[in-house]
Amino acid sequence: MLLNSETDYAIRIVSCLAKKKEQTSASVISKETGVTVKFALKILHTLSVNGIVKSFKGKNGGYILNKKAEEITLLQIIELFGGTMFINKCEHSECCTMPGGICEFKEVFSEATEFLNQHFGKVVFKG
């Protein structure tokens, strides 16, 4: 499993805002996270539409978390930008039609996925 760049950057941006605890401009967020301003704005828009951050327009505009950092889980951000998290995508493909009727690793992958989802669901951002 590999997190895509957008998910990685979103995690950095939420972490940055959690530590700031105050309205912060996209340019400052970009500088502190290493995410280009253009890409940061795209991510911030998605975070705003989904209620994670609140945006302020105008000359003194910026972004701030819309809820307490401790209420935002790593799993929420991963799923928002990367979709449902899974180790292996098994949709009863050819491997499941092998003798015995089911892939011998399906249960292992399901257990690992459940473990990661539970773990990332407990990890919250810290202010």
DARA-V157311 format. One line per field, one symbol per residue. ss: DSSP state (~ for helix, > for strand, _ for the rest). A space follows every 10 residues. Layout:
BEGIN
ss: ???
END
This chain:
BEGIN
ss: ____~~~~~~ ~~~~~~~~~~ ___>_~~~~~ ~~~___~~~~ ~~~~~~~~~_ __>>>>____ _>>>>___~~ ~_>~~~~~~~ ~~________ ___~~~~___ _____~~~~~ ~~~~~~~~~~ ~~_>___
END
